[in-house]
Amino acid sequence: MPLYLVLPTGIWAALEGAVTLRSMRGQADADRRRARAGILLGTIAIIVPLAVLAWACWQLRDI
């Protein structure tokens, strides 16, 4: 997977997990672990590239 698609895929995973979790509201027998995992992994896929980009900009500023 190309690295430039990580951020949009992370955003999509977090949003889709949130929508799925919301649609499960009121269903007592629904397994919410996959929706929560999508939100968690999507959030990680958003934060890590942004943190690396911020770190790279900070390091390049000192050159």
N, C-alpha and C positions, 0 to 999 in steps of 0.2 A: 504494500500500500504506500503510495507516495506520501511523503511527510507533509505536504501542503494540504492534504485532506484530513489530517488528524483533528484540527480544530473544528471544521464544520461537522465532522462525524461525531465528535464529542458533544457539540451543541445539540445535534439531532438525537443522540442517545439520551441525554438528560431530559430533553423535552418529551420525547416519546415515553420514557419511563414515568414522567410526571403525569402525562395524559392517561397512560394505562393505569397508574395507581389511582387516579381520580375516577376512572370508569369502574374500578373494582369496589368503589364505596357502596356499602350496603350488602355486599355479598360475603356472608360469613365463612363460606368454605373456600374462598379465593386464596391462592398462594401469592402473596405479595413480594416474595423474596426476589423474583426475577425483575420486577419493576424497580425495586429499591437498588438492586445491583446495577441496573441500567443508569439510574440517576447517579450512583456513586462513581461508576466507571466513566460516565460522561463528564462528570465534574472533574475527575482526575485528568481526563484527556483535554480539558479546557485549561486547567490551572498549570499543568506541567509545561506545555509549550509557551504559555505566557510568561512563566517564571524564567524559563531558559532565555527567552527573548529579552526580558528585562535585565537579566544577568549579563547577556552578551552586549547589550547597549551600555551598561554600566562599565564593563571591562574595556570596551572600545573607546569610551570617552576619555580614559586615562592614557591612551596612546599618543 
